[in-house]
């Protein structure tokens, strides 16, 4: 999604055996979470994409993708 300067990406995650937490993610880079890592063993999540621009010229456009991989992380 562009422009990334006005995009906020937040992931609200429920980590296994822990509570909910908010993670602010970079809008201009790929993020990888590895469930093999106990800190990333996510049971549930909410992905929040928001536009913090007050100017119509900063309107967001484009798309995003979310995927999974069955292979173990290293």
PyMOL commands that set and color helices and strands:
alter all, ss='L'
color gray80, all
select helices_A, chain A and resi 4-6+38-40+56-58
alter helices_A, ss='H'
color red, helices_A
select strands_A, chain A and resi 7-15+20-25+42-51
alter strands_A, ss='S'
color yellow, strands_A
deselect
rebuild
show_as cartoon
